[in-house]
Amino acid sequence: NKTEFSRVKTPHLIHNSFLQKTFTDKVSLSGNNYSIISGKSEIHHDTSTAIFMLSPIFKSGNYTARSSTIEVNFKDEKIIADGNVIFKISGKNIAATEIRGKTLFFSMKSHDAQIIDNIELLQKGKRANSKYLSYNDKTMTAVLTQKVQVLFKKGGSLLKEQSYKNIKNPEAKKALKENATLTCNALNLSIKTGSATAEGNVFVEQKNKRAKSDYASYDDEK
């Protein structure tokens, strides 16, 4: 079906016209704005879907997804990656980001995404964990919710520059260079700049000291 994909490469292909399925090994499939490689696939022509197995890798623009299985709905232009998901965002003027989780829902049209369960986000200077993550491609912002916990390698970055300068105590300034752990209701993270804001029941712990607030911001350039 030319509307589904334009190129398929595989050394082994079996087509079952009765089941309306095509089975392949070591397949490479590509369309106008994406490509997929995997060790095995099942293409379901009646539903315009395909399931890719054995270390599948999906790529579209600045986005790469790896998982145990990847299901593609060619009609809706959506994918579901399930099991040991590794979702990477990289490119020019982007803070390289890697997100791990159980299940990824990704739109090939909008490049928006949702990831659920056992989320671990890795970005320069920080590591965040949560149960749910939504990503908006237009704003290049990831929002983490549900049991959010963040490790910042430089706690001083949680303060505005002027606030940091106003601290006169050398020991206090030294402490702010240590790792800081933050928990909150929601974390808004810029994929473009690496900056972040935490909202709702914000707790920051550093050097056995705790502070509470409704809001905190992190400047990745500090």
Residue frames as a rotation matrix with the C-alpha (Angstrom) as fourth column:
ASN 1
0.580 0.815 0.000 0.00
0.815 -0.580 0.000 0.00
0.000 0.000 -1.000 0.00
LYS 2
-0.210 -0.758 0.618 1.75
0.734 -0.539 -0.412 3.15
0.645 0.367 0.670 -1.21
THR 3
0.358 0.401 0.843 -0.14
-0.209 -0.845 0.492 5.33
0.910 -0.352 -0.219 1.23
GLU 4
0.992 0.021 -0.128 1.27
0.114 0.338 0.934 3.37
0.063 -0.941 0.332 4.15
PHE 5
0.336 -0.938 -0.089 4.94
-0.074 -0.120 0.990 3.15
-0.939 -0.326 -0.110 3.29
SER 6
0.703 -0.075 -0.707 7.11
-0.684 -0.341 -0.645 3.64
-0.193 0.937 -0.291 0.25
ARG 7
0.043 -0.787 -0.616 10.00
-0.700 0.415 -0.580 1.22
0.712 0.456 -0.533 0.74
VAL 8
0.774 0.117 0.622 10.41
-0.544 0.627 0.558 -2.22
-0.325 -0.770 0.549 2.34
LYS 9
0.036 -0.807 -0.589 13.68
-0.757 0.363 -0.543 -4.16
0.652 0.466 -0.598 2.40
THR 10
0.348 0.067 0.935 13.89
-0.774 0.584 0.246 -7.71
-0.530 -0.809 0.255 3.74
PRO 11
-0.665 -0.648 -0.370 15.73
-0.746 0.556 0.367 -10.92
-0.032 0.520 -0.853 2.83
HIS 12
-0.921 0.364 -0.139 12.70
0.362 0.931 0.038 -13.04
0.143 -0.015 -0.990 3.69
LEU 13
-0.661 0.749 -0.044 9.02
-0.714 -0.646 -0.271 -12.28
-0.232 -0.148 0.962 3.07
ILE 14
-0.850 0.520 0.083 5.87
0.525 0.829 0.190 -14.38
0.030 0.205 -0.978 3.26
HIS 15
-0.743 0.669 -0.015 2.50
-0.669 -0.743 0.017 -12.98
0.001 0.023 1.000 2.20
ASN 16
-0.796 0.592 0.129 -0.74
0.541 0.790 -0.288 -14.70
-0.273 -0.160 -0.949 3.23
SER 17
-0.855 0.473 0.212 -3.56
-0.188 -0.664 0.723 -13.30
0.483 0.579 0.657 1.09
PHE 18
-0.038 0.871 -0.490 -6.24
0.513 0.438 0.738 -15.15
0.858 -0.223 -0.463 3.09
LEU 19
0.163 0.022 -0.986 -5.11
0.977 -0.143 0.159 -13.59
-0.138 -0.989 -0.045 6.38
GLN 20
0.750 0.011 0.662 -4.14
0.316 -0.884 -0.343 -10.36
0.581 0.467 -0.667 4.62
LYS 21
0.837 -0.547 -0.009 -0.81
-0.185 -0.299 0.936 -10.42
-0.514 -0.782 -0.351 6.44
THR 22
0.641 -0.749 -0.168 2.81
-0.108 0.129 -0.986 -10.14
0.760 0.650 0.002 5.41
PHE 23
0.919 -0.394 -0.019 5.56
0.128 0.252 0.959 -11.66
-0.373 -0.884 0.282 7.56
THR 24
0.676 -0.733 0.074 9.17
-0.176 -0.259 -0.950 -10.51
0.715 0.629 -0.304 7.26
ASP 25
0.647 -0.614 -0.452 12.60
0.723 0.304 0.621 -11.06
-0.244 -0.728 0.640 8.83
LYS 26
-0.323 -0.874 -0.363 15.29
0.706 -0.478 0.523 -8.41
-0.631 -0.087 0.771 9.26
VAL 27
0.299 0.618 0.727 13.07
0.943 -0.307 -0.127 -5.74
0.145 0.724 -0.674 7.81
SER 28
-0.752 -0.393 -0.529 13.80
0.421 -0.904 0.073 -2.11
-0.507 -0.168 0.845 6.97
LEU 29
0.052 0.872 0.487 10.70
0.992 -0.102 0.077 -0.02
0.117 0.479 -0.870 6.27
SER 30
-0.754 -0.347 -0.557 10.47
0.442 -0.896 -0.040 3.69
-0.485 -0.276 0.830 5.53
GLY 31
0.342 0.877 0.337 7.90
0.929 -0.261 -0.261 6.34
-0.141 0.403 -0.905 4.68
ASN 32
0.498 -0.087 0.863 7.90
0.432 -0.838 -0.334 10.06
0.752 0.539 -0.380 4.03
ASN 33
0.296 -0.325 0.898 8.90
-0.613 -0.786 -0.082 11.11
0.733 -0.526 -0.432 7.56
TYR 34
0.469 -0.118 0.875 9.99
-0.786 0.396 0.475 7.97
-0.403 -0.911 0.092 9.39
SER 35
-0.022 -0.434 -0.900 11.96
-0.632 0.704 -0.324 4.73
0.775 0.562 -0.290 9.22
ILE 36
0.570 0.209 0.795 11.81
-0.765 0.489 0.420 1.45
-0.301 -0.847 0.439 11.14
ILE 37
-0.191 -0.572 -0.798 14.19
-0.624 0.698 -0.351 -1.49
0.757 0.431 -0.491 11.35
SER 38
0.254 0.265 0.930 13.60
-0.909 0.395 0.136 -4.71
-0.331 -0.880 0.341 13.26
GLY 39
-0.764 -0.598 0.242 14.44
-0.525 0.794 0.307 -8.40
-0.376 0.107 -0.920 13.32
LYS 40
-0.785 0.581 0.215 10.87
0.619 0.748 0.241 -9.46
-0.021 0.322 -0.947 12.56
SER 41
-0.789 0.569 -0.232 7.55
-0.505 -0.815 -0.284 -7.91
-0.351 -0.107 0.930 11.58
GLU 42
-0.500 0.755 0.424 3.90
0.801 0.590 -0.106 -8.67
-0.330 0.287 -0.899 10.87
ILE 43
-0.942 0.230 -0.246 2.09
-0.302 -0.899 0.317 -6.31
-0.148 0.373 0.916 8.51
HIS 44
-0.438 0.876 0.201 -1.72
0.621 0.457 -0.636 -6.41
-0.649 -0.154 -0.745 8.81
HIS 45
-0.957 -0.022 0.290 -3.14
0.255 -0.544 0.800 -5.06
0.140 0.839 0.526 5.56
ASP 46
-0.141 0.989 0.037 -6.80
0.751 0.082 0.656 -5.22
0.646 0.121 -0.754 6.63
THR 47
0.675 0.384 -0.630 -6.23
0.728 -0.484 0.485 -2.82
-0.119 -0.786 -0.606 9.54
SER 48
0.593 -0.543 0.594 -3.31
0.120 -0.670 -0.732 -0.84
0.796 0.506 -0.332 8.07
THR 49
0.746 -0.382 0.545 -1.14
-0.651 -0.246 0.718 -1.75
-0.140 -0.891 -0.432 11.05
ALA 50
0.401 -0.676 -0.618 2.16
-0.065 0.652 -0.755 -3.53
0.914 0.343 0.218 11.63
ILE 51
0.949 -0.179 0.259 3.95
-0.248 0.081 0.965 -5.03
-0.194 -0.980 0.033 14.62
PHE 52
0.384 -0.901 -0.201 7.74
-0.367 0.050 -0.929 -4.90
0.847 0.430 -0.311 14.75
MET 53
0.981 -0.043 0.187 9.66
-0.147 0.457 0.877 -7.26
-0.123 -0.889 0.442 17.06
LEU 54
0.536 -0.843 0.034 13.22
0.833 0.535 0.142 -8.28
-0.138 -0.048 0.989 17.92
SER 55
-0.257 -0.718 -0.647 14.97
0.673 -0.614 0.413 -5.00
-0.694 -0.329 0.640 18.80
PRO 56
0.333 0.430 0.839 12.89
0.912 -0.372 -0.171 -2.61
0.239 0.822 -0.517 16.68
ILE 57
-0.536 -0.488 -0.688 14.12
0.576 -0.808 0.124 0.97
-0.616 -0.331 0.715 16.18
PHE 58
0.444 0.740 0.505 11.83
0.896 -0.372 -0.243 3.79
0.008 0.561 -0.828 15.04
LYS 59
-0.601 -0.655 -0.459 13.17
0.613 -0.746 0.262 7.15
-0.513 -0.124 0.849 13.79
SER 60
0.346 0.666 0.661 11.35
0.895 -0.447 -0.019 10.33
0.283 0.598 -0.750 12.83
GLY 61
0.678 -0.142 0.721 13.08
-0.057 -0.988 -0.141 13.72
0.732 0.054 -0.679 12.68
ASN 62
-0.180 -0.764 0.619 14.82
-0.728 -0.320 -0.607 14.40
0.662 -0.559 -0.499 16.01
TYR 63
0.245 0.445 0.861 13.18
-0.934 0.346 0.087 11.39
-0.260 -0.826 0.501 17.67
THR 64
-0.401 -0.375 -0.836 14.33
-0.524 0.842 -0.126 7.79
0.751 0.388 -0.534 18.08
ALA 65
0.305 0.554 0.775 12.47
-0.945 0.276 0.175 5.03
-0.117 -0.786 0.608 19.91
ARG 66
-0.570 -0.426 -0.703 13.63
-0.431 0.883 -0.186 1.55
0.700 0.196 -0.686 20.90
SER 67
-0.050 0.574 0.817 11.55
-0.969 0.172 -0.180 -1.06
-0.243 -0.801 0.547 22.73
SER 68
-0.553 -0.088 0.828 10.58
-0.133 0.991 0.016 -4.73
-0.822 -0.102 -0.560 22.88
THR 69
-0.284 0.516 0.808 7.78
0.928 0.359 0.097 -4.22
-0.240 0.777 -0.581 20.33
ILE 70
-0.760 0.136 -0.635 6.60
-0.199 -0.980 0.029 -1.33
-0.618 0.148 0.772 18.19
GLU 71
-0.178 0.788 0.589 3.09
0.865 0.410 -0.288 -1.25
-0.469 0.459 -0.755 16.72
VAL 72
-0.918 -0.157 -0.364 2.43
-0.035 -0.882 0.469 1.19
-0.395 0.444 0.804 13.89
ASN 73
0.148 0.964 0.223 -0.99
0.653 0.074 -0.754 2.40
-0.743 0.257 -0.618 12.80
PHE 74
-0.741 -0.550 0.386 -0.34
0.632 -0.376 0.678 3.74
-0.228 0.746 0.626 9.30
LYS 75
-0.039 0.828 0.559 -3.85
0.794 -0.314 0.520 5.14
0.606 0.464 -0.646 8.89
ASP 76
0.891 0.397 -0.220 -3.77
0.438 -0.623 0.648 7.20
0.121 -0.674 -0.729 12.10
GLU 77
0.282 -0.893 0.352 0.00
0.063 -0.349 -0.935 7.79
0.957 0.286 -0.042 11.82
LYS 78
0.500 -0.102 0.860 0.63
-0.849 -0.251 0.464 6.71
0.169 -0.963 -0.212 15.39
ILE 79
-0.135 -0.550 -0.824 2.95
-0.148 0.834 -0.532 4.24
0.980 0.050 -0.194 17.08
ILE 80
0.806 0.221 0.549 2.83
-0.579 0.103 0.809 2.36
0.122 -0.970 0.211 20.36
ALA 81
-0.111 -0.894 -0.435 6.20
-0.352 0.444 -0.824 1.19
0.929 0.062 -0.364 21.65
ASP 82
0.756 0.509 0.412 5.94
-0.575 0.215 0.789 -1.24
0.313 -0.834 0.455 24.54
GLY 83
0.922 -0.366 -0.125 8.46
0.379 0.788 0.486 -2.80
-0.080 -0.496 0.865 26.92
ASN 84
0.150 -0.951 -0.271 11.80
0.725 -0.080 0.684 -1.29
-0.672 -0.300 0.677 27.96
VAL 85
0.781 0.249 0.573 11.22
0.595 -0.573 -0.563 1.90
0.188 0.781 -0.596 25.98
ILE 86
-0.223 -0.800 -0.557 14.17
0.658 -0.545 0.520 4.20
-0.720 -0.251 0.648 25.26
PHE 87
0.670 0.530 0.520 13.01
0.741 -0.516 -0.430 7.46
0.041 0.673 -0.738 23.67
LYS 88
-0.270 -0.875 -0.403 15.72
0.781 -0.443 0.440 9.89
-0.563 -0.196 0.803 22.57
ILE 89
0.886 0.441 0.144 15.42
0.453 -0.752 -0.480 13.52
-0.103 0.490 -0.865 21.50
SER 90
-0.027 -0.953 -0.300 18.47
0.522 -0.269 0.809 15.09
-0.852 -0.135 0.505 19.89
GLY 91
0.410 0.111 0.905 19.42
0.893 -0.251 -0.374 17.63
0.186 0.962 -0.202 17.26
LYS 92
-0.542 -0.630 0.555 20.64
0.561 -0.764 -0.319 21.16
0.626 0.138 0.768 16.67
ASN 93
-0.655 0.195 0.730 19.86
-0.479 -0.854 -0.201 23.59
0.584 -0.482 0.653 19.51
ILE 94
0.559 0.802 -0.211 18.34
-0.356 0.461 0.813 20.80
0.749 -0.379 0.543 21.61
ALA 95
-0.159 -0.535 0.830 19.34
-0.985 0.144 -0.096 19.69
-0.068 -0.832 -0.550 25.10
ALA 96
-0.453 -0.058 -0.890 19.96
-0.436 0.885 0.165 16.00
0.778 0.463 -0.426 24.36
THR 97
-0.180 0.550 0.816 17.36
-0.965 0.061 -0.254 14.01
-0.189 -0.833 0.520 26.30
GLU 98
-0.703 0.022 -0.711 16.83
-0.206 0.950 0.233 10.31
0.681 0.310 -0.664 26.92
ILE 99
-0.167 0.744 0.647 13.57
-0.985 -0.093 -0.147 9.03
-0.049 -0.662 0.748 28.40
ARG 100
-0.885 -0.103 -0.453 13.01
-0.137 0.990 0.043 5.47
0.444 0.100 -0.890 29.57
GLY 101
-0.362 0.816 0.451 9.67
-0.872 -0.125 -0.474 3.94
-0.330 -0.565 0.756 30.44
LYS 102
-0.433 0.276 0.858 7.27
0.055 0.958 -0.280 1.07
-0.900 -0.074 -0.430 29.90
THR 103
0.038 0.573 0.819 5.03
0.934 0.272 -0.234 2.31
-0.356 0.774 -0.524 27.08
LEU 104
-0.736 -0.304 -0.605 5.37
0.053 -0.917 0.396 5.14
-0.675 0.260 0.691 24.53
PHE 105
0.349 0.808 0.475 2.53
0.793 0.015 -0.609 6.65
-0.500 0.589 -0.635 22.48
PHE 106
-0.511 -0.665 -0.544 3.88
0.174 -0.700 0.693 8.78
-0.842 0.260 0.473 19.62
SER 107
0.675 0.738 -0.007 2.22
0.220 -0.210 -0.953 10.73
-0.704 0.642 -0.304 16.81
MET 108
-0.238 -0.762 0.603 4.08
0.863 0.119 0.491 10.69
-0.446 0.637 0.629 13.51
LYS 109
0.342 0.460 0.819 2.05
0.774 -0.633 0.032 13.77
0.533 0.623 -0.573 12.50
SER 110
0.870 0.140 0.472 2.52
-0.093 -0.895 0.436 16.11
0.483 -0.423 -0.766 15.45
HIS 111
-0.149 -0.939 -0.311 5.53
0.128 0.293 -0.947 14.40
0.980 -0.181 0.077 17.07
ASP 112
0.068 0.258 0.964 3.72
-0.933 -0.326 0.153 14.72
0.354 -0.909 0.218 20.41
ALA 113
-0.334 -0.275 -0.902 4.26
-0.041 0.960 -0.278 11.85
0.942 -0.056 -0.332 22.84
GLN 114
0.492 0.379 0.784 3.09
-0.834 -0.051 0.549 10.27
0.248 -0.924 0.291 26.08
ILE 115
-0.366 -0.619 -0.695 5.09
-0.205 0.782 -0.588 7.81
0.908 -0.073 -0.413 28.17
ILE 116
0.557 0.639 0.530 3.70
-0.693 0.007 0.720 5.83
0.457 -0.769 0.447 31.09
ASP 117
0.999 0.014 0.039 5.15
-0.037 0.723 0.689 3.86
-0.019 -0.690 0.723 34.02
ASN 118
0.555 -0.831 -0.026 8.68
0.630 0.400 0.666 3.62
-0.543 -0.386 0.745 35.41
ILE 119
0.849 -0.171 0.501 9.82
0.314 -0.598 -0.738 6.82
0.426 0.783 -0.453 33.74
GLU 120
0.299 -0.822 -0.484 13.42
0.596 -0.235 0.767 7.94
-0.745 -0.518 0.420 33.97
LEU 121
0.933 -0.010 0.361 14.43
0.282 -0.604 -0.746 11.11
0.225 0.797 -0.560 32.15
LEU 122
0.223 -0.939 -0.261 18.13
0.773 0.007 0.635 11.83
-0.594 -0.343 0.727 31.69
GLN 123
0.785 -0.052 0.617 19.41
0.382 -0.743 -0.550 15.24
0.487 0.668 -0.564 30.69
LYS 124
-0.231 -0.964 0.131 22.64
0.466 -0.228 -0.855 17.11
0.854 -0.136 0.502 31.39
GLY 125
-0.787 -0.234 0.570 22.72
-0.311 -0.648 -0.695 18.05
0.532 -0.725 0.438 35.06
LYS 126
-0.318 0.751 0.579 19.56
-0.911 -0.072 -0.406 16.24
-0.264 -0.657 0.707 36.07
ARG 127
-0.901 0.201 -0.386 17.72
0.045 0.926 0.375 12.93
0.432 0.320 -0.843 36.36
ALA 128
-0.481 0.811 0.333 13.94
-0.872 -0.406 -0.273 12.82
-0.087 -0.422 0.903 36.80
ASN 129
-0.957 0.254 -0.140 11.57
0.239 0.965 0.111 9.97
0.163 0.072 -0.984 37.66
SER 130
-0.510 0.857 0.072 7.78
-0.780 -0.426 -0.458 9.83
-0.362 -0.290 0.886 37.50
LYS 131
-0.385 0.476 0.791 4.81
0.238 0.879 -0.413 7.67
-0.892 0.029 -0.451 36.53
TYR 132
0.494 0.628 0.601 3.60
0.785 -0.025 -0.619 9.77
-0.373 0.778 -0.505 33.58
LEU 133
-0.488 -0.651 -0.581 5.16
0.201 -0.732 0.651 12.10
-0.849 0.201 0.488 30.99
SER 134
0.643 0.616 0.455 3.61
0.636 -0.098 -0.766 14.11
-0.427 0.782 -0.455 28.17
TYR 135
-0.466 -0.860 -0.209 5.65
0.472 -0.442 0.763 15.84
-0.748 0.257 0.611 25.47
ASN 136
0.735 0.665 -0.129 4.61
0.299 -0.489 -0.819 18.69
-0.608 0.564 -0.559 23.17
ASP 137
0.048 -0.774 0.632 6.70
0.977 0.168 0.131 19.09
-0.207 0.611 0.764 20.03
LYS 138
0.466 0.188 0.865 5.62
0.552 -0.825 -0.118 22.69
0.691 0.532 -0.488 19.28
THR 139
0.855 -0.125 0.504 6.70
-0.422 -0.732 0.535 23.99
0.302 -0.670 -0.678 22.68
MET 140
0.065 -0.839 -0.540 9.45
-0.059 0.537 -0.841 21.37
0.996 0.087 -0.014 23.06
THR 141
-0.340 -0.059 0.939 8.33
-0.899 -0.274 -0.343 20.85
0.277 -0.960 0.041 26.65
ALA 142
-0.381 0.209 -0.901 8.01
0.217 0.967 0.133 17.65
0.899 -0.145 -0.414 28.66
VAL 143
-0.052 0.446 0.893 5.64
-0.884 -0.437 0.166 17.61
0.465 -0.781 0.417 31.63
LEU 144
-0.634 -0.211 -0.744 6.20
0.115 0.926 -0.360 14.94
0.765 -0.314 -0.563 34.29
THR 145
-0.028 0.674 0.738 3.45
-0.904 -0.332 0.268 14.14
0.426 -0.660 0.619 36.80
GLN 146
0.869 0.474 -0.145 2.63
-0.332 0.774 0.539 11.47
0.368 -0.419 0.830 39.40
LYS 147
0.845 -0.533 -0.037 5.34
0.324 0.455 0.829 10.78
-0.425 -0.713 0.558 41.99
VAL 148
0.752 -0.565 0.339 7.85
0.112 -0.398 -0.911 13.18
0.649 0.723 -0.236 40.48
GLN 149
0.748 -0.627 -0.219 11.39
0.233 -0.060 0.971 13.10
-0.622 -0.777 0.101 41.87
VAL 150
0.853 -0.464 0.240 14.36
0.091 -0.320 -0.943 14.98
0.514 0.826 -0.231 40.42
LEU 151
0.473 -0.804 -0.361 18.07
0.689 0.082 0.720 14.88
-0.550 -0.589 0.593 41.16
PHE 152
0.948 -0.239 0.212 19.90
-0.058 -0.782 -0.621 18.12
0.314 0.576 -0.755 40.30
LYS 153
0.355 -0.896 -0.266 23.70
0.841 0.430 -0.329 17.95
0.409 -0.107 0.906 40.22
LYS 154
-0.811 -0.555 0.186 23.98
0.421 -0.774 -0.474 21.63
0.407 -0.306 0.861 41.21
GLY 155
-0.091 0.836 -0.541 21.45
0.992 0.027 -0.125 22.69
-0.090 -0.548 -0.832 43.81
GLY 156
-0.502 -0.182 -0.846 22.39
0.304 -0.952 0.024 26.34
-0.810 -0.245 0.533 43.37
SER 157
-0.983 0.139 0.116 20.77
0.083 -0.220 0.972 26.24
0.161 0.965 0.205 39.95
LEU 158
-0.212 0.956 -0.203 17.42
0.933 0.260 0.249 26.10
0.291 -0.137 -0.947 41.71
LEU 159
0.149 0.202 -0.968 17.93
0.613 -0.787 -0.070 29.73
-0.776 -0.583 -0.241 42.72
LYS 160
0.914 0.106 0.391 17.75
0.368 -0.624 -0.690 32.82
0.171 0.774 -0.609 40.57
GLU 161
0.113 -0.973 0.199 21.17
0.674 -0.072 -0.735 34.35
0.730 0.218 0.648 39.89
GLN 162
-0.081 -0.125 0.989 20.55
-0.378 -0.914 -0.147 37.38
0.922 -0.386 0.027 42.12
SER 163
0.842 0.437 0.317 19.36
-0.466 0.290 0.836 35.19
0.273 -0.851 0.448 45.00
TYR 164
0.706 -0.653 -0.275 22.55
0.654 0.750 -0.100 33.14
0.271 -0.110 0.956 44.74
LYS 165
-0.144 -0.800 0.582 24.70
0.394 -0.586 -0.708 36.32
0.908 0.127 0.400 44.79
ASN 166
0.257 0.353 0.900 22.90
-0.569 -0.698 0.436 37.57
0.782 -0.624 0.022 47.88
ILE 167
0.949 0.021 -0.314 24.04
0.209 0.706 0.676 34.55
0.236 -0.708 0.666 49.90
LYS 168
0.522 -0.770 0.368 27.06
-0.730 -0.626 -0.274 35.74
0.442 -0.126 -0.888 51.92
ASN 169
0.473 -0.310 0.825 27.82
-0.617 0.552 0.561 32.62
-0.629 -0.774 0.070 53.94
PRO 170
-0.280 -0.677 -0.681 30.65
-0.958 0.244 0.152 30.69
0.063 0.695 -0.716 52.16
GLU 171
-0.875 -0.026 0.483 29.48
-0.165 0.955 -0.248 27.39
-0.455 -0.297 -0.840 53.65
ALA 172
0.108 0.991 0.079 25.96
-0.037 0.084 -0.996 27.99
-0.993 0.105 0.046 52.37
LYS 173
0.407 -0.024 -0.913 27.26
-0.868 -0.323 -0.378 28.75
-0.286 0.946 -0.152 48.90
LYS 174
-0.677 -0.721 -0.148 29.40
-0.736 0.658 0.159 25.62
-0.017 0.216 -0.976 49.00
ALA 175
-0.578 0.535 0.617 26.40
-0.005 0.753 -0.658 23.52
-0.816 -0.383 -0.433 50.00
LEU 176
0.411 0.811 -0.416 24.43
-0.402 -0.249 -0.881 24.82
-0.818 0.529 0.224 47.01
LYS 177
-0.102 -0.525 -0.845 27.00
-0.994 0.096 0.061 23.24
0.049 0.845 -0.532 44.71
GLU 178
-0.845 -0.149 0.513 26.08
-0.273 0.946 -0.175 19.80
-0.460 -0.288 -0.840 46.07
ASN 179
-0.798 0.593 -0.103 23.41
0.242 0.472 0.848 17.55
0.551 0.652 -0.521 44.58
ALA 180
-0.713 0.667 0.217 19.83
-0.599 -0.418 -0.683 18.44
-0.365 -0.617 0.698 45.44
THR 181
-0.845 0.527 0.092 16.76
0.525 0.783 0.333 16.19
0.104 0.329 -0.939 45.36
LEU 182
-0.766 0.635 -0.099 13.38
-0.615 -0.769 -0.175 17.70
-0.188 -0.074 0.979 44.52
THR 183
-0.713 0.666 0.218 9.88
0.688 0.724 0.039 16.24
-0.132 0.178 -0.975 44.67
CYS 184
-0.773 0.486 -0.409 6.77
-0.457 -0.872 -0.172 17.96
-0.440 0.054 0.896 43.32
ASN 185
0.138 0.912 0.387 3.35
-0.027 0.394 -0.919 17.47
-0.990 0.116 0.079 41.74
ALA 186
0.868 0.166 0.468 4.47
0.453 0.122 -0.883 18.51
-0.203 0.979 0.031 38.26
LEU 187
-0.086 -0.935 -0.343 7.76
0.213 -0.354 0.911 19.25
-0.973 0.005 0.229 36.53
ASN 188
0.950 0.313 0.020 7.85
0.113 -0.282 -0.953 21.30
-0.292 0.907 -0.303 33.31
LEU 189
0.094 -0.990 0.104 11.09
0.256 0.125 0.959 20.66
-0.962 -0.064 0.265 31.45
SER 190
0.671 0.059 -0.739 12.35
-0.605 -0.532 -0.592 22.46
-0.429 0.844 -0.321 28.36
ILE 191
0.633 -0.449 0.631 13.92
0.574 0.819 0.007 20.10
-0.520 0.357 0.776 25.84
LYS 192
0.748 -0.319 0.581 15.34
0.375 -0.519 -0.768 23.12
0.547 0.793 -0.269 24.03
THR 193
0.307 -0.621 0.721 17.18
-0.541 -0.737 -0.405 24.80
0.783 -0.266 -0.562 26.92
GLY 194
-0.326 -0.392 -0.860 17.20
0.412 0.760 -0.503 22.19
0.851 -0.518 -0.086 29.71
SER 195
-0.845 0.082 0.528 15.57
-0.452 -0.635 -0.626 24.65
0.284 -0.768 0.574 32.13
ALA 196
-0.456 0.683 -0.571 12.77
0.545 0.721 0.428 23.43
0.704 -0.116 -0.701 34.38
THR 197
-0.508 0.377 0.775 10.02
-0.731 -0.664 -0.156 24.60
0.456 -0.646 0.612 36.72
ALA 198
-0.767 0.271 -0.581 8.49
0.465 0.860 -0.212 22.56
0.442 -0.433 -0.786 39.55
GLU 199
-0.482 0.696 0.532 4.97
-0.632 -0.697 0.340 23.21
0.607 -0.172 0.776 40.79
GLY 200
0.493 0.870 0.026 2.83
-0.585 0.309 0.750 22.04
0.644 -0.385 0.661 43.69
ASN 201
0.965 -0.076 0.251 4.09
-0.175 0.526 0.832 20.62
-0.196 -0.847 0.494 47.01
VAL 202
0.549 -0.830 -0.101 7.70
-0.105 0.052 -0.993 21.30
0.830 0.555 -0.058 46.10
PHE 203
0.919 -0.368 0.143 10.21
-0.097 0.140 0.985 19.81
-0.382 -0.919 0.093 48.56
VAL 204
0.552 -0.821 -0.148 13.96
-0.299 -0.029 -0.954 20.31
0.779 0.571 -0.261 48.10
GLU 205
0.948 -0.303 0.097 16.46
0.027 0.381 0.924 18.30
-0.317 -0.874 0.369 50.13
GLN 206
0.548 -0.832 0.086 20.19
0.022 -0.088 -0.996 19.03
0.836 0.547 -0.030 50.17
LYS 207
-0.527 -0.848 0.051 22.91
-0.095 -0.001 -0.995 18.17
0.844 -0.530 -0.080 52.66
ASN 208
-0.568 0.377 -0.731 20.27
0.772 0.553 -0.315 16.81
0.285 -0.743 -0.605 55.12
LYS 209
-0.752 0.388 -0.533 18.33
-0.010 -0.816 -0.579 20.07
-0.659 -0.430 0.617 54.95
ARG 210
-0.426 0.707 0.564 14.79
0.904 0.361 0.229 20.40
-0.042 0.607 -0.793 53.60
ALA 211
-0.833 0.257 -0.490 12.82
-0.203 -0.966 -0.162 23.32
-0.515 -0.036 0.856 52.20
LYS 212
-0.284 0.825 0.488 9.21
0.843 0.458 -0.284 23.54
-0.458 0.330 -0.825 51.04
SER 213
-0.732 0.118 -0.671 7.65
-0.314 -0.933 0.177 25.79
-0.605 0.340 0.720 48.41
ASP 214
0.391 0.887 0.247 4.84
0.018 0.261 -0.965 25.91
-0.920 0.382 0.086 45.88
TYR 215
0.997 -0.061 0.044 7.25
0.035 -0.135 -0.990 26.68
0.066 0.989 -0.132 43.05
ALA 216
0.255 -0.964 -0.071 10.91
-0.002 -0.074 0.997 26.26
-0.967 -0.255 -0.021 42.09
SER 217
0.962 0.013 -0.274 12.85
-0.271 -0.114 -0.956 26.96
-0.044 0.993 -0.106 38.90
TYR 218
0.334 -0.871 0.360 16.04
0.389 0.475 0.790 25.49
-0.859 -0.124 0.497 37.49
ASP 219
0.786 -0.181 -0.592 18.32
-0.558 -0.622 -0.550 27.29
-0.269 0.762 -0.590 35.07
ASP 220
0.847 -0.429 0.315 20.48
0.469 0.881 -0.060 24.86
-0.251 0.199 0.947 33.12
GLU 221
0.558 -0.651 0.515 22.90
0.316 -0.407 -0.857 27.60
0.767 0.641 -0.022 32.09
LYS 222
0.746 -0.266 0.610 24.01
-0.627 -0.587 0.512 28.35
0.222 -0.765 -0.605 35.64
